[in-house]
C-alpha cells in the first residue's frame, strides 16, 4: 500500500476492513442486502426448532470439519446463506471505493472473515451452548463453509476490480496529450487539468477541496467535524478526501460534496444555509 494510503490509519488489515465496512454499511445496497438476509434467516428460524439440534452435538464432539461438511446443522445452513447474501453487497459497494485491485481483494478476504465471525456469534452461538469451549474451532469451520459459498462471487468481484483497473489505465494511455473534463475544470475551478494528471493529481485536488471546505466552514460558522457528521463519514475518510485520495465517484466523496453544496444540511441548529 502506498504511503499515506487507507491502511496507514490502522494497525492491521482487519482494522482497516472493519472501518471501511462501517462506512459502507450505510449505503442502500448493503442495507437492502442485510434486510433481505434477516428476513431469510428469521423465516428459517421460525419454521424450525433448532434447539433440538443440541441433542445431536455429541455426534460432532470432536468438531471434525470433514464430518461437519457432510452433516451441516440446519442453523448453520441458514447462517451460511445469511453471510452469503451480505458479503457480495459489501464487495459491490467497495468497488467504487478501492481503485487498486490488490487492495480490493485483500479487503474482500477480510470482509468474508469478519461477516462469518459476526454471523456465528450473533446468529448461531445461542444454539450451541455445549460448544462454547470449542468456539474458535467452530468459527473457523463456519468460515470455511462461508468462504466456499461466496467463492464464485468473490472471484467475479475480483475480476471486475481488475477489469476496471485495466480500463482506467487504458484511458490514461489513450490520449496523454489531450485535455480532459473534470469538476476542477468547470466554473470556479480556475484552471484546466491535462490528461497526463488523470486521475487527478492528489495535491491539486487536495488544494481545491481544502479551499472549498474552509470557505464552507467559515461561511456557515461551523466545524469540519460537523461537516463529517452531516456527511456520515468517519474522520479517516474525511482526511483521505481532503488529501485527494478519494475519487469523486466514491460514496464518501459524494456525501461530503452533498454537504458542501447544501443538498445535505448540517445537523447543528445554528448552522447557516450553504451558499
Buried (B, 14 or more C-beta within 10 A) or exposed (E): EEEEBBBEBBEEBEEBBBBBBEBBBEBEBBEEBBEBBBEBBEEBBEEBEBEEBBEEBEEBEEBEEEEBEEEBBBBBBBBBBBBBBBBBBBBBBBBBBBBBBEBBBBBBBBBBBBBBBBBBEEBBBEBBEEBEEBEEBBBBBBBBBBBEBBEEBBEEBBEBBBEBBEEBEEEBEEEEEEEBEBBBEEEEEEEEBEBEBBBBBBEBBBEBBBEBBEEBBEEBEBEBEBBBBBBBBBEBBBBBBBBBBBBBEBBBBBBBBBBBEEEBEBEBEEBEEBE
